[in-house]
Amino acid sequence: MPDLNVRTLWRLVRHAVVFEIRLYRSLFRWITRRPHIPGPDLEPFGYARDVTPVMWLWIFASAAEIPLVHVLIPWDTVRITLLVLGVWGVVWMVGLLASLRVYPHLLSESAIRVRYSASVDIPIPWEAIATIVPQRRDLPSTVWTLQPREIENGTDLQVGVSGQVNVHAVLHEPMTVTTHKGDQVIAAISFRADDPRDLVARARQHLAPAGAERRTRDSA
């Protein structure tokens, strides 16, 4: 049992450190205007438009607390400690916002990559998708990103942004995808996009030739 607890603690610490490093990389990409779009033929679709104003309010409120703490706290050690924590917190939140902006969903000739920050990147080949539609849905939690939902033919992996999704894609058959929580077998995937109708329209343009190719292969 102690060994198990140590291993669990080590995984949590490693995950936290990796997450922190990714935030700072995202902040650098955002400042230098270099979104993570690894290829000229990839079409990006953002998903952070609605949460951006709320996050900026949190960032400004946290930044405003820093000089107040400096004035109100009389003890030097406590004041310096809170100052360091306050600055770190503001940078962390800006990095989190940056990570949502520089890792958009990506559409290519072969697949759609559903992403959230630097932690979620799930490629789904076009030939695996049966239908894709705009479909807004509120999720049970606004905290967790990946929220599986059981549907008639399997699991719908919901990739939420602020507890919402607005695009729903059903697969021809269940497939295994890799996430930061391990491999999951899914029959559908739902996610959020700033412009769900535009994304669905572009996705359907890719689905048409992929569907024809699949039908030709199945009939052969």
Secondary structure, DSSP 4 states (H G I P E B T S, - for coil): -HHHHHHHHHHHHHHHHHHHHHHHHHHHHHHTT-----STTPEEE---TTTHHHHHHHHHHHHHHHHHHHHH---HHHHHHHHHHHHHHHHHHHHHHHHHHHS-EEE-SSEEEEEETTTEEEEEEGGGEEEEEEEEEE-S-SS-SEEEEEETTEEEEEE-BTTEEEEEEEEEEEEEEEETTEEEEEEEEEE--SSHHHHHHHHHHHHHHHHHHHHHHHH-
